[in-house]
Amino acid sequence: METVTQDILAAAYLIASVSYILGLKMLSKPDTARKGNIIAAIGMALAIFATIFLYSENGNPVGNKIYIFVALIIGTLIGVRAARTVQMTQMPEMVSLFNGMGGLCAALIGIIEIYHTQSTEKTKLLAICAGLVIGTISFSGSMIAWGKLTGRFSDKIFPMQQFLNIGLMTIILVMAGAIILSPVVNPVMLYMELLLCVGYGILFVLPIGGADMPVVISLLNSFTGVAAACAGFLYNNMAMLTGGILVGSAGTILTILMCKAMNRSLTNVLIGAFKAQGPKEAETDNGGQIKEVSLSDAAVMMSYAKKVMIVPGYGLAVAQAQHTCHELEKALEEKGVEVRYAIHPVAGRMPGHMNVLLAEADVSYSKLLEMDEANLEFSTTDVVMILGANDVVNPAAKNNKLSPIYGMPILEVDHAHAVIVNKRSMSAGYAGIKNELFYEPQTSMLFGDAKKVLQQLVSEIKAN
Amino acid sequence: MENFFVSLEHLISVQTVYIVILMVFLGIEVISHVPSILHTPLMSGANAIHGVIVIGAIIVLGKVESNNIPALAIGFTAVLVGTLNVVGGFVVTDRMLEMFKKKK
């Protein structure tokens, strides 16, 4: 009987593992993405319930079932509610928060397990300590990332921070070694270790700029994956092992892809060299003047254009102007204007975030052009409307070797006949770099909050 | 030290090593063909999948003695936050993807 149940459990875990792989694979294509997510969720549910009813350790089945079900139900209720009510623009912090919960879970498992493990089982202790350390760092790091994205914390850089981090990591590793090798678990040492890990997570994320948070979240995401894999080693549990490793490796690649889109290395992001280089940049001040355009002029320019390209950026996300943006698109199309959106890979707050936002506002998929497609079309575009984007259209990335963003692929909007830039003020973008585009002869500025400006533009266009 | 390697063999079998290495490549392979528009939902979906850690929390809570209140509390919290990770992760991902589908 015992072996039969164990075989059924193993089969359930195998199905779950396949569902993750299939799910991730389907998530990578727009048509199948939603189904892929559901398949992975079903696999997960199967693995969870199979564990509750079939798992046994040394012949003992899973006890405390009442507590387990109560925790599952409360977690489900809160999780569904939080996930349903979150604003689409707040998605990055939500993902960060959920990731932190996974890390916390891994850490808590470690705390209990370390007391249940014989001091002679060194490899078990190794798996426990690894899960504990990685889980705790992922938890505290994710909380800081969440706090930064919601504006609760600001960037803090202090001298010698990198050395402090390396020193701290060394102490964490040495202490972990001591915990594994010591004959009895010393609670003081364990809690010191946890505290150090919390501190490391905080110091690791705190100096990284707010706009780099997606990269950090993706990295912490893969950390939590590795922590889950450690627990998989510990229990020799295939569902946890495969799921954890899969996320660990996929998350790492996703992190690297994000860095690539910004043409920066991961170390560069983590050390925050962006900020350090900023002030040293040799600014080529050509003494140019910016030119403002009135709302009604902008409306006329767009109404009588053949093709208008909208470049949405961070500012649009902040102003929650995606719906109004779609209204502008409709108003222009009624006038017979062809409207397209040019999406930079890192526009918004996360790669792909802008697509989600515009999709929420019912903008048709076929109107969203990726960077390479868009760059081919700018020379035949009459008006480019830039909504709260800055660094992704900065020509310095192409022609100023001293600029910190030099080499980053950009949307070449300067090839269009006219460019209208909507910004709240003349302040620089995230990278703190001046944008030559604003001084070009074909560029005109339209200051104001993206949502208000768009609303006024829509009514002006309709009145025309 | 001998003990260490004996238990190492017990913990990490050859099959496990195979699985880990193949999974690493599979993860890389699956992700590297993703268009950038799907990065956010994908990250969110992967985030939900590592919520599989909740299974570990269930195993731990399942073997805690019923009179060990601190361990029960920690285990209970572990299952709760793990569930948050799984359920919240999948629901949020579904919400993002629902929008992609609507206007086909």
Boltz contact constraints between the chains, C-beta under 6 A:
constraints:
  - contact:
      token1: [A, 20]
      token2: [B, 49]
      max_distance: 6.0
  - contact:
      token1: [A, 24]
      token2: [B, 30]
      max_distance: 6.0
  - contact:
      token1: [A, 25]
      token2: [B, 30]
      max_distance: 6.0
  - contact:
      token1: [A, 27]
      token2: [B, 42]
      max_distance: 6.0
  - contact:
      token1: [A, 27]
      token2: [B, 45]
      max_distance: 6.0
  - contact:
      token1: [A, 28]
      token2: [B, 33]
      max_distance: 6.0
  - contact:
      token1: [A, 28]
      token2: [B, 34]
      max_distance: 6.0
  - contact:
      token1: [A, 30]
      token2: [B, 100]
      max_distance: 6.0
  - contact:
      token1: [A, 33]
      token2: [B, 97]
      max_distance: 6.0
  - contact:
      token1: [A, 34]
      token2: [B, 97]
      max_distance: 6.0
  - contact:
      token1: [A, 34]
      token2: [B, 101]
      max_distance: 6.0
  - contact:
      token1: [A, 37]
      token2: [B, 45]
      max_distance: 6.0
  - contact:
      token1: [A, 37]
      token2: [B, 93]
      max_distance: 6.0
  - contact:
      token1: [A, 37]
      token2: [B, 94]
      max_distance: 6.0
  - contact:
      token1: [A, 40]
      token2: [B, 49]
      max_distance: 6.0
  - contact:
      token1: [A, 41]
      token2: [B, 90]
      max_distance: 6.0
  - contact:
      token1: [A, 44]
      token2: [B, 86]
      max_distance: 6.0
  - contact:
      token1: [A, 51]
      token2: [B, 55]
      max_distance: 6.0
  - contact:
      token1: [A, 51]
      token2: [B, 58]
      max_distance: 6.0
  - contact:
      token1: [A, 52]
      token2: [B, 58]
      max_distance: 6.0
  - contact:
      token1: [A, 62]
      token2: [B, 62]
      max_distance: 6.0
  - contact:
      token1: [A, 63]
      token2: [B, 62]
      max_distance: 6.0
  - contact:
      token1: [A, 64]
      token2: [B, 61]
      max_distance: 6.0
  - contact:
      token1: [A, 64]
      token2: [B, 62]
      max_distance: 6.0
  - contact:
      token1: [A, 67]
      token2: [B, 76]
      max_distance: 6.0
  - contact:
      token1: [A, 68]
      token2: [B, 58]
      max_distance: 6.0
  - contact:
      token1: [A, 68]
      token2: [B, 61]
      max_distance: 6.0
  - contact:
      token1: [A, 68]
      token2: [B, 79]
      max_distance: 6.0
  - contact:
      token1: [A, 71]
      token2: [B, 76]
      max_distance: 6.0
  - contact:
      token1: [A, 71]
      token2: [B, 79]
      max_distance: 6.0
  - contact:
      token1: [A, 71]
      token2: [B, 80]
      max_distance: 6.0
  - contact:
      token1: [A, 72]
      token2: [B, 83]
      max_distance: 6.0
  - contact:
      token1: [A, 74]
      token2: [B, 80]
      max_distance: 6.0
  - contact:
      token1: [A, 75]
      token2: [B, 80]
      max_distance: 6.0
  - contact:
      token1: [A, 75]
      token2: [B, 83]
      max_distance: 6.0
  - contact:
      token1: [A, 75]
      token2: [B, 84]
      max_distance: 6.0
  - contact:
      token1: [A, 76]
      token2: [B, 83]
      max_distance: 6.0
  - contact:
      token1: [A, 76]
      token2: [B, 87]
      max_distance: 6.0
  - contact:
      token1: [A, 79]
      token2: [B, 84]
      max_distance: 6.0
  - contact:
      token1: [A, 79]
      token2: [B, 87]
      max_distance: 6.0
  - contact:
      token1: [A, 79]
      token2: [B, 88]
      max_distance: 6.0
  - contact:
      token1: [A, 80]
      token2: [B, 91]
      max_distance: 6.0
  - contact:
      token1: [A, 82]
      token2: [B, 88]
      max_distance: 6.0
  - contact:
      token1: [A, 83]
      token2: [B, 88]
      max_distance: 6.0
  - contact:
      token1: [A, 83]
      token2: [B, 91]
      max_distance: 6.0
  - contact:
      token1: [A, 83]
      token2: [B, 92]
      max_distance: 6.0
  - contact:
      token1: [A, 94]
      token2: [B, 92]
      max_distance: 6.0
  - contact:
      token1: [A, 95]
      token2: [B, 44]
      max_distance: 6.0
  - contact:
      token1: [A, 95]
      token2: [B, 47]
      max_distance: 6.0
  - contact:
      token1: [A, 98]
      token2: [B, 47]
      max_distance: 6.0
  - contact:
      token1: [A, 98]
      token2: [B, 85]
      max_distance: 6.0
  - contact:
      token1: [A, 98]
      token2: [B, 88]
      max_distance: 6.0
  - contact:
      token1: [A, 98]
      token2: [B, 89]
      max_distance: 6.0
  - contact:
      token1: [A, 99]
      token2: [B, 47]
      max_distance: 6.0
  - contact:
      token1: [A, 101]
      token2: [B, 81]
      max_distance: 6.0
  - contact:
      token1: [A, 101]
      token2: [B, 84]
      max_distance: 6.0
  - contact:
      token1: [A, 101]
      token2: [B, 85]
      max_distance: 6.0
  - contact:
      token1: [A, 102]
      token2: [B, 50]
      max_distance: 6.0
  - contact:
      token1: [A, 102]
      token2: [B, 51]
      max_distance: 6.0
  - contact:
      token1: [A, 102]
      token2: [B, 53]
      max_distance: 6.0
  - contact:
      token1: [A, 102]
      token2: [B, 85]
      max_distance: 6.0
  - contact:
      token1: [A, 104]
      token2: [B, 81]
      max_distance: 6.0
  - contact:
      token1: [A, 105]
      token2: [B, 53]
      max_distance: 6.0
  - contact:
      token1: [A, 105]
      token2: [B, 57]
      max_distance: 6.0
  - contact:
      token1: [A, 105]
      token2: [B, 78]
      max_distance: 6.0
  - contact:
      token1: [A, 105]
      token2: [B, 81]
      max_distance: 6.0
  - contact:
      token1: [A, 105]
      token2: [B, 82]
      max_distance: 6.0
  - contact:
      token1: [A, 106]
      token2: [B, 53]
      max_distance: 6.0
  - contact:
      token1: [A, 108]
      token2: [B, 74]
      max_distance: 6.0
  - contact:
      token1: [A, 108]
      token2: [B, 77]
      max_distance: 6.0
  - contact:
      token1: [A, 108]
      token2: [B, 78]
      max_distance: 6.0
  - contact:
      token1: [A, 109]
      token2: [B, 56]
      max_distance: 6.0
  - contact:
      token1: [A, 109]
      token2: [B, 57]
      max_distance: 6.0
  - contact:
      token1: [A, 109]
      token2: [B, 60]
      max_distance: 6.0
  - contact:
      token1: [A, 109]
      token2: [B, 78]
      max_distance: 6.0
  - contact:
      token1: [A, 111]
      token2: [B, 74]
      max_distance: 6.0
  - contact:
      token1: [A, 112]
      token2: [B, 60]
      max_distance: 6.0
  - contact:
      token1: [A, 112]
      token2: [B, 71]
      max_distance: 6.0
  - contact:
      token1: [A, 112]
      token2: [B, 74]
      max_distance: 6.0
  - contact:
      token1: [A, 112]
      token2: [B, 75]
      max_distance: 6.0
  - contact:
      token1: [A, 121]
      token2: [B, 7]
      max_distance: 6.0
  - contact:
      token1: [A, 122]
      token2: [B, 4]
      max_distance: 6.0
  - contact:
      token1: [A, 123]
      token2: [B, 7]
      max_distance: 6.0
  - contact:
      token1: [A, 123]
      token2: [B, 8]
      max_distance: 6.0
  - contact:
      token1: [A, 123]
      token2: [B, 11]
      max_distance: 6.0
  - contact:
      token1: [A, 218]
      token2: [B, 43]
      max_distance: 6.0
  - contact:
      token1: [A, 221]
      token2: [B, 47]
      max_distance: 6.0
  - contact:
      token1: [A, 224]
      token2: [B, 50]
      max_distance: 6.0
  - contact:
      token1: [A, 225]
      token2: [B, 50]
      max_distance: 6.0
  - contact:
      token1: [A, 228]
      token2: [B, 50]
      max_distance: 6.0
  - contact:
      token1: [A, 228]
      token2: [B, 52]
      max_distance: 6.0
  - contact:
      token1: [A, 228]
      token2: [B, 53]
      max_distance: 6.0
  - contact:
      token1: [A, 231]
      token2: [B, 53]
      max_distance: 6.0
  - contact:
      token1: [A, 231]
      token2: [B, 56]
      max_distance: 6.0
  - contact:
      token1: [A, 235]
      token2: [B, 59]
      max_distance: 6.0
  - contact:
      token1: [A, 239]
      token2: [B, 52]
      max_distance: 6.0
  - contact:
      token1: [A, 240]
      token2: [B, 52]
      max_distance: 6.0
  - contact:
      token1: [A, 240]
      token2: [B, 55]
      max_distance: 6.0
  - contact:
      token1: [A, 240]
      token2: [B, 56]
      max_distance: 6.0
  - contact:
      token1: [A, 242]
      token2: [B, 23]
      max_distance: 6.0
  - contact:
      token1: [A, 243]
      token2: [B, 49]
      max_distance: 6.0
  - contact:
      token1: [A, 243]
      token2: [B, 52]
      max_distance: 6.0
  - contact:
      token1: [A, 245]
      token2: [B, 20]
      max_distance: 6.0
  - contact:
      token1: [A, 245]
      token2: [B, 23]
      max_distance: 6.0
  - contact:
      token1: [A, 246]
      token2: [B, 23]
      max_distance: 6.0
  - contact:
      token1: [A, 246]
      token2: [B, 27]
      max_distance: 6.0
  - contact:
      token1: [A, 247]
      token2: [B, 46]
      max_distance: 6.0
  - contact:
      token1: [A, 247]
      token2: [B, 49]
      max_distance: 6.0
  - contact:
      token1: [A, 247]
      token2: [B, 50]
      max_distance: 6.0
  - contact:
      token1: [A, 249]
      token2: [B, 24]
      max_distance: 6.0
  - contact:
      token1: [A, 249]
      token2: [B, 27]
      max_distance: 6.0
  - contact:
      token1: [A, 249]
      token2: [B, 28]
      max_distance: 6.0
  - contact:
      token1: [A, 250]
      token2: [B, 27]
      max_distance: 6.0
  - contact:
      token1: [A, 250]
      token2: [B, 31]
      max_distance: 6.0
  - contact:
      token1: [A, 250]
      token2: [B, 46]
      max_distance: 6.0
  - contact:
      token1: [A, 251]
      token2: [B, 46]
      max_distance: 6.0
  - contact:
      token1: [A, 253]
      token2: [B, 28]
      max_distance: 6.0
  - contact:
      token1: [A, 253]
      token2: [B, 31]
      max_distance: 6.0
  - contact:
      token1: [A, 254]
      token2: [B, 31]
      max_distance: 6.0
  - contact:
      token1: [A, 345]
      token2: [B, 36]
      max_distance: 6.0
  - contact:
      token1: [A, 350]
      token2: [B, 40]
      max_distance: 6.0
  - contact:
      token1: [A, 351]
      token2: [B, 36]
      max_distance: 6.0
  - contact:
      token1: [A, 351]
      token2: [B, 39]
      max_distance: 6.0
  - contact:
      token1: [A, 352]
      token2: [B, 36]
      max_distance: 6.0
  - contact:
      token1: [A, 352]
      token2: [B, 37]
      max_distance: 6.0
  - contact:
      token1: [A, 352]
      token2: [B, 38]
      max_distance: 6.0
  - contact:
      token1: [A, 352]
      token2: [B, 39]
      max_distance: 6.0
  - contact:
      token1: [A, 352]
      token2: [B, 40]
      max_distance: 6.0
  - contact:
      token1: [A, 353]
      token2: [B, 40]
      max_distance: 6.0
  - contact:
      token1: [A, 355]
      token2: [B, 37]
      max_distance: 6.0
  - contact:
      token1: [A, 356]
      token2: [B, 40]
      max_distance: 6.0
  - contact:
      token1: [A, 356]
      token2: [B, 96]
      max_distance: 6.0
  - contact:
      token1: [A, 359]
      token2: [B, 99]
      max_distance: 6.0
  - contact:
      token1: [A, 359]
      token2: [B, 100]
      max_distance: 6.0
  - contact:
      token1: [A, 360]
      token2: [B, 99]
      max_distance: 6.0
  - contact:
      token1: [A, 362]
      token2: [B, 103]
      max_distance: 6.0
  - contact:
      token1: [A, 364]
      token2: [B, 103]
      max_distance: 6.0
